[in-house]
Amino acid sequence: MTDSLGYRMKFAVVAPSTNTSVQPEYDDMRPRGVTNHFARIAIPDTEVDSDESFMVMLDNIREATMDSIDVALSMEPGCLIMGMSAETFWDGADGAERLHGRVLERTGGVPVIMGSTAVDAAIRAYGGIRKLGIVTPYMPVGDANVRRFFEDQGYEVTAIKGLRCPSPMKIAHESPRTLKRAAEEVADGADAVIQCGTNLAFAQVAAIAEFWLEKPVIAINTATYWHALRSMGIADRKEGFGRLLADF
C-alpha cells in the first residue's frame, strides 16, 4: 500500500537538533506527492569560538548521527538525506566517500544523499565551472576541509569566507544582508559562488544573488534537495530557488 501523502517519495532527513533552516527550506522546495520526515541528531548548542570548540561540536554530531539514522529508517523511506554539512566535506573527497559508504551500510542499501557530493553534482549540471568562491559558517578548520574537498574534485577555490558563527544554533541567526555581503566578497574571480552549512538560510538569497552577480550561486540545501529529487527520478521544476531547481 502506498503512503497517502508521500505517494511519489518519502525522504528521511537527519539534521542536527540545533538546525532550524534545513527543514523549512526543504519543505519550501517539496513537490506534490513528496514528503520530508526529519529525525534530529541530538546535540547541545555549544559555544564555538575556535577550531578546538568547532571540533567539539563536530564530535557531538558524529556521536549521535547513526542513532538518528536508525530512527529515520523506521518509516521506511525511499531515500535518506544527510541534512548536515561539515562532516560530509571532512577529509576531502576520500572522506566523503568513506562517510557515504558507512551510512549506506547503516541504511541497508536505502539510497543516501550528502551535501558535499550533491553540490559537486550541481556544479557539474551548470557546466563550465572551475573556479569557486565559497561561503561557510565555519571556523578555519572547517573551511580547510571544504577547500580540500573541492580541490580534490579538481576545482580552484579562489576565495573562502568563514563567518565563524558562535554556536551551531546561531548559524541560523545570520541575516540575509550578511549572507549577501559574504557572497559578494567571494564572487570576484570565481565562476560560481558556493554556500556550505545547512543552517545558513541561504536558499532564497542564492536565487536573488544569481541575478545581481550574473553567475551561478549554489546553496547547499537547494543542491542537496535537488540532487535527492533527481536521483530518485523526480524531475519537477520549481521557480524561486535559482536556476538549479528551475532549469536542471
MONORQUI-V148436 format. One record per residue. N is the residue number from 1. RES is the residue in one small letter. BURIAL is 1 if it has 24 or more other C-alpha atoms within 12 Angstrom, else 0. Layout:
N,RES,BURIAL ; N,RES,BURIAL
This chain:
1,m,0 ; 2,t,0 ; 3,d,0 ; 4,s,0 ; 5,l,0 ; 6,g,0 ; 7,y,0 ; 8,r,1 ; 9,m,1 ; 10,k,1 ; 11,f,1 ; 12,a,1 ; 13,v,1 ; 14,v,1 ; 15,a,1 ; 16,p,1 ; 17,s,1 ; 18,t,1 ; 19,n,1 ; 20,t,1 ; 21,s,1 ; 22,v,1 ; 23,q,1 ; 24,p,1 ; 25,e,1 ; 26,y,1 ; 27,d,0 ; 28,d,1 ; 29,m,1 ; 30,r,1 ; 31,p,1 ; 32,r,0 ; 33,g,0 ; 34,v,1 ; 35,t,1 ; 36,n,1 ; 37,h,1 ; 38,f,1 ; 39,a,1 ; 40,r,1 ; 41,i,1 ; 42,a,1 ; 43,i,1 ; 44,p,0 ; 45,d,1 ; 46,t,1 ; 47,e,0 ; 48,v,1 ; 49,d,0 ; 50,s,0 ; 51,d,0 ; 52,e,0 ; 53,s,1 ; 54,f,1 ; 55,m,1 ; 56,v,0 ; 57,m,1 ; 58,l,1 ; 59,d,0 ; 60,n,1 ; 61,i,1 ; 62,r,1 ; 63,e,0 ; 64,a,1 ; 65,t,1 ; 66,m,1 ; 67,d,0 ; 68,s,1 ; 69,i,1 ; 70,d,1 ; 71,v,1 ; 72,a,1 ; 73,l,1 ; 74,s,0 ; 75,m,0 ; 76,e,1 ; 77,p,1 ; 78,g,1 ; 79,c,1 ; 80,l,1 ; 81,i,1 ; 82,m,1 ; 83,g,1 ; 84,m,1 ; 85,s,1 ; 86,a,1 ; 87,e,1 ; 88,t,1 ; 89,f,1 ; 90,w,1 ; 91,d,1 ; 92,g,1 ; 93,a,1 ; 94,d,0 ; 95,g,0 ; 96,a,1 ; 97,e,1 ; 98,r,0 ; 99,l,1 ; 100,h,1 ; 101,g,0 ; 102,r,0 ; 103,v,1 ; 104,l,1 ; 105,e,0 ; 106,r,0 ; 107,t,1 ; 108,g,0 ; 109,g,0 ; 110,v,1 ; 111,p,1 ; 112,v,1 ; 113,i,1 ; 114,m,1 ; 115,g,1 ; 116,s,1 ; 117,t,1 ; 118,a,1 ; 119,v,1 ; 120,d,1 ; 121,a,1 ; 122,a,1 ; 123,i,1 ; 124,r,0 ; 125,a,0 ; 126,y,1 ; 127,g,0 ; 128,g,0 ; 129,i,1 ; 130,r,1 ; 131,k,1 ; 132,l,1 ; 133,g,1 ; 134,i,1 ; 135,v,1 ; 136,t,1 ; 137,p,1 ; 138,y,1 ; 139,m,1 ; 140,p,1 ; 141,v,1 ; 142,g,1 ; 143,d,1 ; 144,a,1 ; 145,n,1 ; 146,v,1 ; 147,r,1 ; 148,r,1 ; 149,f,1 ; 150,f,1 ; 151,e,0 ; 152,d,1 ; 153,q,1 ; 154,g,0 ; 155,y,1 ; 156,e,1 ; 157,v,1 ; 158,t,1 ; 159,a,1 ; 160,i,1 ; 161,k,1 ; 162,g,1 ; 163,l,1 ; 164,r,1 ; 165,c,1 ; 166,p,1 ; 167,s,1 ; 168,p,1 ; 169,m,1 ; 170,k,1 ; 171,i,1 ; 172,a,1 ; 173,h,1 ; 174,e,1 ; 175,s,0 ; 176,p,0 ; 177,r,0 ; 178,t,1 ; 179,l,1 ; 180,k,1 ; 181,r,0 ; 182,a,1 ; 183,a,1 ; 184,e,1 ; 185,e,0 ; 186,v,1 ; 187,a,1 ; 188,d,0 ; 189,g,0 ; 190,a,1 ; 191,d,1 ; 192,a,1 ; 193,v,1 ; 194,i,1 ; 195,q,1 ; 196,c,1 ; 197,g,1 ; 198,t,1 ; 199,n,1 ; 200,l,1 ; 201,a,1 ; 202,f,1 ; 203,a,1 ; 204,q,1 ; 205,v,1 ; 206,a,1 ; 207,a,1 ; 208,i,1 ; 209,a,1 ; 210,e,1 ; 211,f,0 ; 212,w,0 ; 213,l,1 ; 214,e,0 ; 215,k,1 ; 216,p,1 ; 217,v,1 ; 218,i,1 ; 219,a,1 ; 220,i,1 ; 221,n,1 ; 222,t,1 ; 223,a,1 ; 224,t,1 ; 225,y,1 ; 226,w,1 ; 227,h,1 ; 228,a,1 ; 229,l,1 ; 230,r,1 ; 231,s,1 ; 232,m,1 ; 233,g,0 ; 234,i,0 ; 235,a,0 ; 236,d,1 ; 237,r,0 ; 238,k,1 ; 239,e,0 ; 240,g,0 ; 241,f,1 ; 242,g,1 ; 243,r,1 ; 244,l,1 ; 245,l,1 ; 246,a,0 ; 247,d,0 ; 248,f,1
